[in-house]
Amino acid sequence: MDISWMELIIISLASFRLTRLLVFDKITEFIRTPFFDEELEVNEHGEEEVYYVPKEGLLKNFIGELLSCYWCTGVWSAAAISLFYLMWPVFAFPFLLILAVAGIAAIMETLIQRLL
């Protein structure tokens, strides 16, 4: 199957956004919570910092490690999105387009915040 440059860009941006959604966003915290324990530490300035440590157990630890690694989650997100698009392009395209547009918006917001 041939994939155009535009399709590749959409798939890439969708993968970027899905990865950020899974690893960082508050809305998907409920997905991450079962796989992490919270550890509170006080830094050198006396401020409390929360660290998320993958839980014990084979499956919970594996998924916790996966979700704590942006690059690891990115590989699996890219694989899932690519397979979804290759298997069912008609159904996948609207979903991927929404994620891609959200990915562009996230990049733009990050750039604007850094400029201000």
N, C-alpha and C positions, 0 to 999 in steps of 0.2 A: 504494500500500500504506500503510495506517495503522500507525503505530508508537505504542505506548502510552508513557506516561511511564516506566513501569518498564523497558520495553525500551530506551528512550533512556538511562536511567541505567546499565543494564547495559552497553550498547554504549560509553558514555562512559568508564565505569570500566575496561572491558576495553581500550579504546584507550589510556588513561593507563598501565595496567600494561604493555601490549605496548611502548609507547614507552620506558618506563624500562628494560624488559628489554633492548631493542635498544641503547639509548644508554649505559647505566651498569652493568648487572649483570655480575658476573664470569663467570657461566655462559655468556654469549653473547660473551665476549671473542674467541673463535675466529672469530666472524663479522666483528668489527671489525678484527682484526689485519692482514688482507691490504691494508687501505686506509689504514693509518697508519704513519708513521715515529715512533720515540720520540726526543725530544731532551731531554738532561739539562742542567739549568741549576742554578747555585748561587744561592740567594736572598741577601738582605742579612744573614741570620742564619747564613750558612754551611751551610745545609741544602740537600741536593740535591732538586730537584723534577723530575718527569718531565712533559713536555708531549707531547701527541700531535698530530702535524701530518699533514694529508692528503697521501698520496703523489702523486708526479707522474704524469701520464698522464690522458687525458680521462676514462675510465670510473672509474679508481681515485680520482682527485681528486674527481669528482662524488659518488661514493658516500661517500668520506671526509668531504667537506663536509656531506653529508646526515646522516651518522651523528654528526657533531660538533655538530649543531644540534638541540636538543631540540624546538624548535617545528617545524622542517622534517620531522623524523622523525615527529612527532605527526600532522601533516597526512596523510602517507602511511599511517601506521598506522590512522588513523581511516577513511580511504578504503578500505583493504583490509578492515578489520573490517566496515564498513558494507556493502560489496558482498558479502562472504561471507555476512552475515546476510540480506541482501535476496535473494540468489540461492538459498541453501540453508539456510533457517532451522532446519530440523530437525537438520542436521549441525552448524551453527554454534553453536547455543544452549549445548550443554554446554561447549564450548571457551570461549565468551565468559563464561559464568557462572563458570568457574574463574578466568579472568583478572580478572573483576570482584571476586570475593571476595578474591583476592590483592591487588588494588588497594586495597580497603578496609583490609586488614591492613597494607599498606605505609603508608597514610595514618595509621592508628592508631599504628603503631610510631614514625613520625616525630613525631607529637604527644606521645607518651609520653616519647621521648628529649629533647624540648625542655623538658618539664616537670621532668625530673629533674636 
